[in-house]
Amino acid sequence: MSLLLTGFGPFPGVDENPTEKIAKALDKTKFADLGIEALTLPVTLSSAFNKSVDSCHGETKAVVCLGVSTRINAIHIESRAYNRFESQKGDAEGKGKGEWIIEPKGPPHRDTKFSCTSIQARLIDEGIACEVSGDAGRYVCNWLYFKRLAQPQPALFVHVPQVDENWTLDRLITATKLVLVGVAATLPSGQAQ
């Protein structure tokens, strides 16, 4: 059994995306009975979702997507994605500028099946600042999450802060490991078997 862990590459305003490094560091590791398969996604509307779908297979039991936010100072476990995209700059290719509905016939939002509060508690117990957020933004992170939540594998999106003196790469990797342990422990009924 495996878990797909995705990070993102650079995008306008973020030349070095720590989620790419986190995903690479955890590739081929194991949590509970789940082997981690890591993938770096481009911050593009043209291929991020398709690459995440193409990387899932019959053994993929869950998907955890990582994104960076320069506006937070805690790990954010995202409970919800909205059916809306907004960006004045567009994605890393400059595409998708403006505001639009992701799926015109889709619901206004989708919620994860994971217990965000259980995962949050695991991080807080280890002294890592963590919040449950009901708003994954309206950029490529939210777009990917909204689309992933409609797929057969349960999905979770986690925003991490940018690397700084408080949030070293090692600390972000430790936090992500705790998220993965929490995901493995809280897989929706029947998924972990």
Secondary structure, 3 states (H helix, E strand, C coil): CEEEEEEECCECCECCCHHHHHHHHHCCCEECCEEEEEEEECCCCCCHHHHHHHCCCCCEEEEEEEEEECCCCCEEEECEEECCEEECCCCCCCCCCEEECCCCCCCCEEECCCCHHHHHHHHHHCCCCEEEECCCCCCHHHHHHHHHCCCCCCEEEEEEECCCCCCCHHHHHHHHHHHHHHHHHCCCCCCCC
